[in-house]
Each structure stands twice: as C-alpha cells, then as structure tokens.
Amino acid sequence: MLPAEHGDCLWVEYGDPGRPSVLLIDGGTGAAATTGRLGRRIADRLGQDHPAALAVVTHVDADHITGVLDLLEAPGGGPPFAQVWFNGWEHLAPGVRGPVQGERLGDAIRRRGLPWNASFDGRAVVVAEEGPLPVVDLPGDLRLTLLSPSPAQLAELQPVWEREVREAGLVPGAAPPPPAPAAPEVLGEGPLDPEKLAAGRFSGDPSEANGSSIAFLAEHDGASVLFTGDAFAGVLAQGLRRLAAERGTRRVPVDAFKVSHHGSRNNLSPELLDVLDCPRFLFSTNGRRYRHPDAVAVSRIVVGTSAAELLFNYRTRYTEPWEEPRLRRRFGYQTRYPADGASGLTLQL
C-alpha cells in the first residue's frame, strides 16, 4: 500500500519474485511521494517487453485517479500496461455523446493506445444482476472475480457524471474544486469504546462515484485479497453472497481485505463482515482530509472478528489509538504500522 495520502495506490506483485507479474490498482492523489515511489517501481519491475498485467482505476475520484493520470500524461513512452480497466462515459451510456468532452483520463488512454477494458471486449466493467460472476484470468495465473459495480450503480453515476469528472480534475482547464469538509470527529477525548461504537446503526454511503467502484477478489497460488476501491457495502455483500453460493460455502474466505473507502463507517457494514472469513484488514489513508479510518468502522472489525490484524499504511492520530495494549488484549486483535518515520506498508502472502 503505497503512501497515497487520503487515497489508494496499491502495487501487487505475484509469481516469479525475480520477474514478477504486476497489478496496479489506482494511483492516489498524485502527490510527489506517491508518484516518485510508483515511478521507481515501474522502472525497476516493468518494461515494454514485461508490462503490468493490468492497471485498474476503480472509479472517478481524485484520490484514486490522479496518480494514474499523471503517469499517462507524462512525456515519453508512457507506462507499460497491458490493459487498463476504467469505466468512462462511453461505458455508462454507449453511443451517446458525453456531457463533458475531452475527459483527460479517457483521452490519455486512447492517446497511449492502451487496451481499454479489453477483458470485457471494450464494454463496461460490470457485474450482471443474474448469472455467474465475471471471472478474468490474467497472465501469471492471477484470477480476478468481479464483485462491483452493478448496472444500477453505473446508471446512478450517469446523471452526475459531469459534476464528478470536474471534481476529479478530469476537465481540461477547469479550476480545482474547494476541499470537501472533514467528516465528523468520532474519537473524542476519552478512551475508545469499540463495543459502543460498533453497536451504532449502519447508514450506507450515498456517493454515486463511490458506488461505481470496480471491486474484485484476486486469487493466486492459494492466496487471496479483496480489493474494493470505495465500493458500497451492500453491493460487496451481495456479490460475496453470490460467490459463496457458487462455491458452496456460507462465508467467503480471504486472506486480506482492503477496507472500502479508507475505513469509512458508511462502507463497512455488519452484513458485509458476516459474509467474509478474513483475518487481515488493510487501511490506505493518512486521515488528513476525511479523518479515516473511522473509529466506528474499525470497531465493527475488532468486535466482530476473532484475532483480526489491522494493517495501516500511515501512523496517524486516527490509527495510533488502536495500538493501545488494553484494547488489543480485550478484543484479541493485532496492529501493523510502517516503520518509524516511514509511510507505506507491504503485506506478503
């Protein structure tokens, strides 16, 4: 989990350690630290004869899209990606002229000549309401099972597309939007009370852009990770229930879960946790803009999951309270942080 400020930039290597296959998920906010570290990884690991198997831009949000846009718009040959997954306007409304022409990411993908949603024959990356879940096998024997978005989520994004692409900085020449207000403070001044926080009523995320997130289960050589972008808890739960039914199990076992929307309380429901059998929970955020991870979301995990491990790619005032020995003993969980003075975290499975 590269240090992507309040966003995601996830670099996945699998297969031969000397010449690994690579999957890139999102590019963070385009901050210098993220861009530099991502650029070095691309230079060290990839080449035109050995491209990343896939780059996924999960949805139209600046904290996920900007770093990939910076890579594609940089002078030179461009990053070696075998294909890119991203749902643009043409995937929301095929054959219909968009409300905002010249969205930068779509233009950059076309200009670089990169295969766009090639695993879906150029159409939308989407999960049909019925039938088996889409499964894509990438070079190097990585299997991706798509869980989100559904056609309903893409349909809800269509009428607000212009607003979302402007807020994501995808309209050439448009002024950047003002910063969004911070989320309500939930830590308070006293000690954390996870049982009380976890008992609160769940209220789902209303953001159309977040709901359109591409989310999938990645599996390779017996290891599995659930990558979620900012996907809705209900959509993920529904997809996982379908997957459990396909595999004849009540719950879906995964080795790690990249918690949706950086640990927002509105994207992690008890229903979602109930359909997962997972020991490790990954949080990608520095907390500075939205105060993530939300203490309510983390509380739902530690109260409802036996022997959980919480992995944070930043040490912040929103992640450090979970290192408290009293809490760890009481709820039986463990924590993992970057080394002192560092940011970013690597998980090996």
C-alpha positions as a printed NumPy array, in Angstrom:
array([[  0.   ,   0.   ,   0.   ],
       [  1.95 ,   2.993,  -1.269],
       [  1.603,   6.262,   0.707],
       [ -1.204,   7.789,  -1.347],
       [ -2.27 ,  10.489,   1.133],
       [ -6.041,  10.045,   1.673],
       [ -6.315,   7.808,  -1.418],
       [ -5.362,   4.374,  -2.729],
       [ -2.306,   3.303,  -4.699],
       [ -1.91 ,  -0.459,  -4.477],
       [  1.001,  -2.289,  -6.141],
       [  0.506,  -6.057,  -6.361],
       [  3.271,  -8.472,  -7.355],
       [  2.727, -12.188,  -7.895],
       [  4.518, -15.137,  -9.421],
       [  8.29 , -15.291, -10.004],
       [  9.975, -12.99 ,  -7.421],
       [ 12.79 , -12.262,  -9.865],
       [ 10.425, -11.204, -12.646],
       [  7.026, -10.76 , -11.02 ],
       [  3.749, -10.126, -12.735],
       [  2.212,  -6.819, -11.627],
       [ -1.27 ,  -5.455, -10.984],
       [ -1.687,  -1.724, -10.23 ],
       [ -4.869,  -0.523,  -8.527],
       [ -5.359,   3.257,  -8.54 ],
       [ -2.687,   5.937,  -8.325],
       [ -3.571,   8.021,  -5.293],
       [ -3.731,  11.804,  -5.302],
       [ -0.679,  12.302,  -7.482],
       [  1.368,  13.517,  -4.51 ],
       [  5.1  ,  13.698,  -5.147],
       [  5.925,  10.944,  -2.643],
       [  3.481,   8.501,  -4.215],
       [  4.377,   9.392,  -7.796],
       [  8.096,   9.028,  -7.117],
       [  7.796,   5.647,  -5.424],
       [  5.377,   4.371,  -8.053],
       [  7.654,   5.588, -10.843],
       [ 10.64 ,   3.787,  -9.304],
       [  8.666,   0.555,  -9.046],
       [  7.623,   0.823, -12.672],
       [ 11.219,   1.473, -13.728],
       [ 12.562,  -1.407, -11.621],
       [  9.916,  -4.016, -12.408],
       [  8.315,  -3.25 , -15.759],
       [  9.253,  -2.721, -19.374],
       [  7.595,  -2.789, -22.76 ],
       [  8.506,  -6.492, -23.001],
       [  7.193,  -7.087, -19.479],
       [  4.171,  -4.817, -18.877],
       [  1.891,  -4.771, -15.884],
       [ -0.816,  -7.341, -16.485],
       [ -3.452,  -4.734, -15.629],
       [ -3.92 ,  -1.216, -14.278],
       [ -7.292,  -0.598, -12.618],
       [ -8.731,   2.845, -11.968],
       [-11.558,   1.88 ,  -9.667],
       [-13.711,   4.99 , -10.086],
       [-13.812,   8.726, -10.741],
       [-12.411,  10.232,  -7.563],
       [ -9.302,  12.413,  -7.45 ],
       [ -7.721,  10.403,  -4.624],
       [ -7.773,   7.275,  -6.801],
       [ -7.405,   8.596, -10.335],
       [ -4.837,  11.407, -10.268],
       [ -1.643,   9.369,  -9.98 ],
       [ -2.567,   7.188, -12.95 ],
       [ -3.472,  10.299, -14.946],
       [ -0.051,  11.784, -14.136],
       [  1.637,   8.628, -15.451],
       [ -0.351,   8.621, -18.669],
       [  0.073,  12.338, -19.352],
       [  3.816,  12.407, -18.644],
       [  6.077,  12.879, -21.696],
       [  7.77 ,   9.823, -23.096],
       [  6.642,   6.329, -23.927],
       [  4.118,   6.005, -21.154],
       [  3.794,   3.294, -18.521],
       [  3.831,  -0.293, -19.795],
       [  0.308,  -1.511, -19.021],
       [ -1.1  ,  -4.484, -20.926],
       [ -4.577,  -3.048, -20.408],
       [ -6.499,  -0.529, -18.307],
       [ -9.831,  -1.036, -16.573],
       [-11.821,   2.165, -16.084],
       [-15.498,   2.924, -16.62 ],
       [-15.741,   6.192, -18.552],
       [-18.731,   7.99 , -20.039],
       [-18.826,   5.669, -23.049],
       [-19.355,   2.747, -20.661],
       [-22.191,   4.484, -18.834],
       [-24.068,   5.47 , -21.993],
       [-22.717,   3.651, -25.07 ],
       [-23.149,   5.581, -28.295],
       [-24.276,   8.781, -26.569],
       [-22.17 ,  11.937, -26.729],
       [-20.938,  12.823, -23.261],
       [-21.848,  15.957, -21.311],
       [-18.164,  16.826, -20.886],
       [-15.914,  16.151, -23.851],
       [-12.203,  15.629, -23.528],
       [-12.101,  13.986, -20.091],
       [ -8.389,  13.689, -19.516],
       [ -8.091,  10.065, -18.438],
       [-10.052,   8.673, -21.374],
       [ -8.098,  10.853, -23.775],
       [ -4.806,   9.725, -22.249],
       [ -5.742,   6.032, -22.515],
       [ -6.647,   6.487, -26.189],
       [ -3.563,   8.574, -26.938],
       [ -1.27 ,   5.915, -25.465],
       [ -3.06 ,   3.231, -27.466],
       [ -3.686,   1.166, -24.337],
       [ -6.296,  -1.604, -24.485],
       [ -9.272,  -0.23 , -22.552],
       [-11.475,  -2.721, -20.661],
       [-10.126,  -5.372, -23.03 ],
       [-11.184,  -8.235, -20.751],
       [-14.772,  -7.043, -21.295],
       [-14.426,  -6.52 , -25.074],
       [-14.166,  -2.763, -24.512],
       [-17.521,  -2.588, -22.74 ],
       [-18.211,  -1.624, -19.134],
       [-16.528,  -3.488, -16.298],
       [-19.751,  -4.515, -14.596],
       [-21.46 ,  -7.396, -12.773],
       [-24.75 ,  -8.509, -14.323],
       [-27.678,  -8.837, -11.94 ],
       [-28.019, -12.563, -12.675],
       [-25.812, -15.442, -13.732],
       [-22.272, -16.305, -12.683],
       [-19.947, -13.563, -11.522],
       [-17.452, -12.403, -14.183],
       [-14.065, -14.098, -13.846],
       [-10.904, -12.845, -15.58 ],
       [ -7.656, -14.833, -15.677],
       [ -4.603, -12.617, -16.1  ],
       [ -1.129, -13.649, -17.269],
       [  0.79 , -15.298, -14.453],
       [ -2.269, -17.209, -13.183],
       [ -3.954, -14.397, -11.275],
       [ -7.718, -14.883, -11.152],
       [ -9.995, -11.881, -10.597],
       [-13.663, -12.378,  -9.677],
       [-15.611,  -9.154, -10.191],
       [-17.982,  -8.09 ,  -7.383],
       [-18.815,  -4.447,  -8.206],
       [-20.243,  -2.338,  -9.768],
       [-23.694,  -3.48 , -10.811],
       [-25.573,  -1.906, -13.734],
       [-27.632,   0.042, -11.18 ],
       [-24.528,   1.758,  -9.796],
       [-23.339,   2.8  , -13.259],
       [-26.824,   4.072, -14.099],
       [-26.835,   6.221, -10.946],
       [-23.471,   7.719, -11.896],
       [-24.567,   8.751, -15.398],
       [-26.685,  11.827, -14.485],
       [-23.98 ,  13.219, -12.188],
       [-21.016,  12.371, -14.446],
       [-20.2  ,  15.97 , -15.337],
       [-20.03 ,  17.005, -11.689],
       [-17.875,  14.01 , -10.777],
       [-15.343,  14.428, -13.58 ],
       [-14.953,  18.122, -12.734],
       [-14.371,  17.294,  -9.062],
       [-11.83 ,  14.647, -10.093],
       [ -9.916,  17.203, -12.176],
       [-10.659,  15.481, -15.484],
       [-11.923,  18.542, -17.358],
       [ -9.059,  20.361, -19.109],
       [ -8.689,  23.905, -17.835],
       [-11.286,  23.586, -15.064],
       [-10.427,  25.116, -11.703],
       [ -9.914,  22.59 ,  -8.899],
       [-12.906,  22.277,  -6.558],
       [-12.68 ,  23.54 ,  -2.981],
       [-11.681,  20.918,  -0.406],
       [-14.547,  18.827,   0.914],
       [-15.461,  19.367,   4.561],
       [-13.923,  16.941,   7.01 ],
       [-16.031,  14.128,   8.412],
       [-17.36 ,  14.446,  11.966],
       [-14.863,  13.757,  14.702],
       [-15.606,  10.456,  16.424],
       [-12.508,   9.802,  18.539],
       [-13.441,  12.215,  21.283],
       [-11.191,  12.929,  24.229],
       [-11.763,   9.777,  26.295],
       [-10.687,   6.175,  25.677],
       [-12.153,   4.316,  22.731],
       [-15.201,   2.156,  23.443],
       [-15.368,  -0.267,  20.478],
       [-18.458,  -2.109,  21.702],
       [-20.45 ,   1.107,  21.961],
       [-19.179,   2.387,  18.599],
       [-19.853,  -0.912,  16.83 ],
       [-23.417,  -1.038,  18.149],
       [-24.453,   2.06 ,  16.221],
       [-26.827,   1.837,  13.281],
       [-25.253,   1.381,   9.85 ],
       [-26.006,   4.044,   7.226],
       [-24.784,   3.436,   3.677],
       [-22.59 ,   5.68 ,   1.515],
       [-24.721,   7.845,  -0.851],
       [-21.912,   8.819,  -3.281],
       [-22.661,   7.788,  -6.869],
       [-18.958,   7.797,  -7.753],
       [-18.047,   5.537,  -4.848],
       [-20.869,   3.176,  -5.756],
       [-19.434,   2.769,  -9.262],
       [-16.129,   1.395,  -7.881],
       [-14.618,  -1.635,  -9.575],
       [-14.107,  -4.243,  -6.835],
       [-12.877,  -7.81 ,  -7.124],
       [-11.414, -10.812,  -5.339],
       [ -7.86 , -11.546,  -6.523],
       [ -6.561, -15.124,  -6.111],
       [ -3.158, -16.604,  -6.868],
       [ -1.45 , -19.792,  -5.737],
       [ -3.692, -20.225,  -2.683],
       [ -3.568, -16.57 ,  -1.579],
       [ -6.496, -14.141,  -1.898],
       [ -7.141, -10.416,  -1.391],
       [-10.402,  -8.488,  -1.656],
       [ -9.782,  -5.142,  -3.403],
       [-12.718,  -2.768,  -3.072],
       [-11.946,   0.837,  -4.083],
       [-14.721,   2.824,  -2.395],
       [-17.464,   0.284,  -3.201],
       [-20.779,   0.133,  -1.374],
       [-21.026,  -2.364,   1.479],
       [-24.366,  -3.695,   0.243],
       [-23.076,  -4.306,  -3.29 ],
       [-19.984,  -6.076,  -1.966],
       [-22.072,  -8.205,   0.388],
       [-24.43 ,  -9.176,  -2.418],
       [-21.53 , -10.12 ,  -4.688],
       [-19.849, -12.137,  -1.956],
       [-23.094, -13.981,  -1.184],
       [-23.321, -14.901,  -4.868],
       [-19.714, -16.083,  -4.791],
       [-20.337, -18.116,  -1.633],
       [-23.34 , -19.772,  -3.305],
       [-21.269, -20.561,  -6.407],
       [-18.597, -22.18 ,  -4.233],
       [-20.988, -23.935,  -1.856],
       [-19.936, -22.1  ,   1.313],
       [-21.692, -19.825,   3.793],
       [-18.824, -17.33 ,   4.006],
       [-16.057, -16.401,   1.569],
       [-12.568, -16.998,   2.987],
       [ -9.992, -14.348,   2.017],
       [ -6.509, -13.688,   3.352],
       [ -6.829,  -9.9  ,   3.345],
       [ -9.485,  -7.222,   2.765],
       [ -8.582,  -3.712,   1.584],
       [-11.304,  -1.932,   3.518],
       [-13.557,   0.111,   1.254],
       [-13.383,   3.925,   1.227],
       [-10.345,   4.022,   3.516],
       [-12.293,   2.753,   6.524],
       [-15.439,   4.893,   6.32 ],
       [-18.237,   3.835,   8.646],
       [-20.621,   4.114,   5.668],
       [-18.816,   1.438,   3.626],
       [-18.291,  -1.332,   6.184],
       [-21.481,  -2.962,   7.42 ],
       [-22.036,  -5.874,   9.817],
       [-23.716,  -7.639,   6.876],
       [-20.514,  -7.392,   4.822],
       [-18.336,  -8.653,   7.652],
       [-20.72 , -11.548,   8.237],
       [-20.251, -12.942,   4.726],
       [-16.429, -12.744,   4.959],
       [-13.985, -15.029,   6.745],
       [-10.948, -12.762,   6.878],
       [ -8.075, -12.257,   9.36 ],
       [ -6.399,  -9.134,   7.876],
       [ -7.863,  -5.685,   7.213],
       [ -5.907,  -3.119,   5.169],
       [ -6.399,   0.638,   5.549],
       [ -4.993,   3.069,   2.967],
       [ -5.197,   6.682,   4.18 ],
       [ -3.336,   9.38 ,   6.051],
       [ -6.598,  10.658,   7.553],
       [ -5.85 ,  14.329,   6.894],
       [ -8.82 ,  15.132,   4.704],
       [-11.605,  12.831,   5.865],
       [-10.341,  11.592,   9.258],
       [-10.267,   7.999,   8.105],
       [-10.221,   5.273,   9.208],
       [-13.419,   5.933,  11.092],
       [-13.382,   4.558,  14.644],
       [-16.846,   3.09 ,  14.076],
       [-15.652,   1.001,  11.116],
       [-12.572,  -0.256,  12.951],
       [-14.746,  -1.059,  15.976],
       [-17.031,  -3.222,  13.849],
       [-13.988,  -5.219,  12.807],
       [-12.372,  -5.733,  16.208],
       [-15.666,  -6.521,  17.935],
       [-16.983,  -8.839,  15.238],
       [-13.795, -10.589,  14.058],
       [-11.767, -13.021,  16.129],
       [ -7.99 , -12.406,  16.155],
       [ -8.095,  -9.686,  13.487],
       [ -4.953,  -7.945,  12.253],
       [ -5.24 ,  -4.256,  11.335],
       [ -2.678,  -3.005,   8.799],
       [ -2.287,   0.771,   8.325],
       [ -0.106,   2.399,   5.66 ],
       [  0.251,   5.55 ,   7.809],
       [  0.726,   6.115,  11.514],
       [ -1.704,   8.923,  12.405],
       [ -3.88 ,  10.153,  15.245],
       [ -6.688,   8.078,  13.724],
       [ -4.694,   4.834,  13.578],
       [ -2.42 ,   5.045,  16.64 ],
       [ -5.218,   4.672,  19.249],
       [ -5.739,   1.098,  18.039],
       [ -2.23 ,   0.193,  19.241],
       [ -3.398,   0.593,  22.851],
       [ -2.401,  -2.654,  24.674],
       [ -5.588,  -2.651,  26.745],
       [ -7.75 ,  -2.669,  23.626],
       [ -5.631,  -5.279,  21.872],
       [ -5.799,  -7.626,  24.871],
       [ -9.525,  -7.156,  25.371],
       [-10.552,  -7.712,  21.751],
       [ -7.719, -10.038,  20.728],
       [ -6.517,  -8.156,  17.651],
       [ -3.081,  -7.078,  16.42 ],
       [ -1.872,  -3.948,  14.595],
       [  0.78 ,  -3.252,  11.992],
       [  2.213,   0.149,  11.032],
       [  5.024,   1.468,   8.824],
       [  8.468,   1.669,  10.369],
       [  9.145,   4.78 ,  12.446],
       [  9.355,   7.85 ,  10.247],
       [  8.159,   5.952,   7.168],
       [  4.881,   5.56 ,   5.311],
       [  3.508,   2.826,   3.092],
       [  3.236,  -0.835,   4.027],
       [  3.937,  -4.171,   2.334],
       [  1.962,  -7.341,   3.004],
       [  3.371, -10.652,   1.788],
       [  1.048, -13.647,   1.488]])
